[in-house]
Amino acid sequence: MRIEAADYFAAAKERLSEANLLFEKERYALALYIAGVAVESLLRAYIFRLEPKLEAAHNLELLLETSNLRSLVTAVESQQLFAAIADLYGRWRNDLRYTSNTRLRRRLKKQKLDRGIRGDFLKENCRIAIEKASTILKVGVSKWKP
């Protein structure tokens, strides 16, 4: 069965909800991964409306450009989208699905994303990722025309 734009759109909303549930259960690596998948699903929904063929793999920045979503929003929303994508993509990679919390902590430290954070920097980075995903989905959902 072929996946349609509406399927990606529905999945995006479900994945964001699941990311929040995983965060509450302190499953941070998986929550961060699922937050990125939510955004990827949303952008794929927009892309598949234009052409049901995708070459951008899992690069959120390239998916945003390919999706044409930025052309549907105001200049301020476009800047918010780009900033949120860049921030999320700094934390998210498609290979997080194979990553433990311990390995993700090492990666975040290597990227210096532990600096200036009091308390659990893994939890905080996950919270930020989900917040950015929520921002992106809020804009994308508001512009979606079934």
Backbone torsions as a table, in degrees:
resi	resn	phi	psi	omega
1	MET	NA	131.8	-177.4
2	ARG	-79.3	136.3	177.5
3	ILE	-80.1	137.6	-177.8
4	GLU	-110.1	166.6	178.5
5	ALA	-55.9	-42.9	-179.8
6	ALA	-63.4	-31.0	177.2
7	ASP	-67.1	-44.9	176.6
8	TYR	-61.4	-41.3	-178.9
9	PHE	-62.4	-47.4	178.7
10	ALA	-62.3	-41.5	179.6
11	ALA	-63.0	-38.2	179.9
12	ALA	-57.6	-47.6	-179.3
13	LYS	-66.6	-40.3	178.3
14	GLU	-64.6	-43.6	-178.5
15	ARG	-62.9	-39.1	179.3
16	LEU	-64.2	-41.4	176.6
17	SER	-61.4	-42.1	178.9
18	GLU	-66.7	-36.2	177.3
19	ALA	-60.8	-42.0	178.2
20	ASN	-64.3	-40.9	178.1
21	LEU	-64.3	-42.6	178.4
22	LEU	-64.4	-38.0	177.1
23	PHE	-60.7	-45.6	179.2
24	GLU	-60.3	-30.2	-179.9
25	LYS	-91.2	9.3	177.7
26	GLU	61.8	31.1	175.0
27	ARG	-97.9	68.8	-166.1
28	TYR	-66.9	-45.1	-179.2
29	ALA	-60.3	-45.1	-179.4
30	LEU	-70.2	-37.3	177.8
31	ALA	-62.6	-42.1	179.2
32	LEU	-65.9	-42.5	177.7
33	TYR	-59.4	-47.7	-176.9
34	ILE	-66.5	-33.8	176.0
35	ALA	-61.0	-42.1	177.2
36	GLY	-66.2	-38.8	177.9
37	VAL	-64.1	-35.9	177.3
38	ALA	-59.0	-46.3	179.7
39	VAL	-67.2	-44.6	178.3
40	GLU	-58.0	-41.7	179.5
41	SER	-63.6	-43.4	178.5
42	LEU	-60.5	-47.6	-178.3
43	LEU	-65.7	-37.6	176.5
44	ARG	-64.6	-34.9	176.7
45	ALA	-58.9	-46.5	178.5
46	TYR	-65.6	-40.5	179.4
47	ILE	-63.7	-43.9	-177.1
48	PHE	-68.7	-19.2	172.6
49	ARG	-70.0	-32.5	-179.5
50	LEU	-81.6	-47.5	-178.4
51	GLU	-160.2	121.8	-176.3
52	PRO	-76.6	49.1	176.7
53	LYS	-140.9	136.6	-173.9
54	LEU	-131.8	131.0	179.3
55	GLU	-121.2	0.5	-171.1
56	ALA	-86.3	-0.1	179.8
57	ALA	52.9	-127.5	-174.2
58	HIS	-114.9	22.6	-179.5
59	ASN	-85.3	105.5	-175.1
60	LEU	-61.8	-36.9	-179.9
61	GLU	-66.2	-42.7	178.1
62	LEU	-68.6	-38.7	177.0
63	LEU	-62.0	-39.7	177.8
64	LEU	-60.6	-46.4	179.9
65	GLU	-64.1	-42.2	-178.6
66	THR	-68.8	-29.2	-174.7
67	SER	-69.4	-22.7	-176.9
68	ASN	69.6	9.0	-179.4
69	LEU	-62.8	-37.5	-177.9
70	ARG	-62.7	-24.6	178.9
71	SER	-77.1	-12.9	-178.1
72	LEU	-95.0	-3.3	-173.2
73	VAL	-118.0	167.4	176.4
74	THR	-69.8	168.3	178.7
75	ALA	-61.2	-40.0	179.0
76	VAL	-65.3	-45.5	178.3
77	GLU	-63.4	-36.9	178.5
78	SER	-62.2	-43.7	177.3
79	GLN	-64.1	-40.9	178.1
80	GLN	-62.8	-43.3	178.1
81	LEU	-60.2	-49.7	-177.5
82	PHE	-61.9	-43.8	-179.8
83	ALA	-65.0	-42.6	179.9
84	ALA	-65.7	-41.3	177.8
85	ILE	-62.5	-46.4	-178.8
86	ALA	-61.6	-42.5	-179.7
87	ASP	-65.8	-46.1	178.5
88	LEU	-64.0	-45.5	-176.9
89	TYR	-65.6	-23.9	174.1
90	GLY	-67.0	-22.6	-179.5
91	ARG	-105.6	-28.2	-170.1
92	TRP	-102.7	140.0	168.6
93	ARG	-142.2	151.9	-178.6
94	ASN	-62.0	-25.0	-179.0
95	ASP	-78.2	1.2	176.7
96	LEU	-62.1	-19.8	178.9
97	ARG	-64.6	-16.7	178.3
98	TYR	-104.9	8.9	-168.8
99	THR	-106.6	134.0	173.5
100	SER	-83.0	165.4	175.0
101	ASN	-59.2	-38.1	-179.6
102	THR	-62.8	-46.5	179.3
103	ARG	-65.6	-39.5	178.9
104	LEU	-64.3	-38.5	175.9
105	ARG	-57.8	-45.0	179.0
106	ARG	-60.8	-42.8	-178.8
107	ARG	-65.4	-43.9	179.1
108	LEU	-63.2	-39.2	176.6
109	LYS	-63.5	-43.7	179.4
110	LYS	-60.5	-35.6	177.5
111	GLN	-81.9	-1.4	-179.7
112	LYS	65.6	28.3	178.3
113	LEU	-88.3	11.8	174.2
114	ASP	-97.7	-11.6	-173.5
115	ARG	-74.3	138.3	177.1
116	GLY	75.9	9.5	-179.7
117	ILE	-109.3	123.1	174.7
118	ARG	-87.3	138.4	179.2
119	GLY	86.9	-151.2	-173.5
120	ASP	-77.5	104.0	-177.6
121	PHE	-70.0	-25.9	176.0
122	LEU	-66.6	-47.3	178.4
123	LYS	-59.4	-44.3	-178.2
124	GLU	-66.1	-41.5	177.6
125	ASN	-65.0	-36.9	176.6
126	CYS	-66.1	-42.7	178.2
127	ARG	-60.4	-43.8	178.8
128	ILE	-62.4	-44.1	-179.8
129	ALA	-60.8	-43.9	179.4
130	ILE	-66.9	-37.9	177.0
131	GLU	-61.9	-44.1	179.3
132	LYS	-66.4	-41.5	177.0
133	ALA	-61.1	-41.0	178.1
134	SER	-62.1	-41.3	177.2
135	THR	-60.2	-46.6	-178.7
136	ILE	-64.4	-45.3	-179.5
137	LEU	-67.4	-35.0	178.1
138	LYS	-59.1	-45.5	179.4
139	VAL	-67.3	-47.9	-178.2
140	GLY	-62.1	-40.5	179.3
141	VAL	-67.9	-38.8	-178.0
142	SER	-65.8	-26.8	-177.5
143	LYS	-96.5	-6.3	-176.6
144	TRP	-71.7	129.0	176.5
145	LYS	-117.1	109.5	-177.8
146	PRO	-62.3	NA	NA
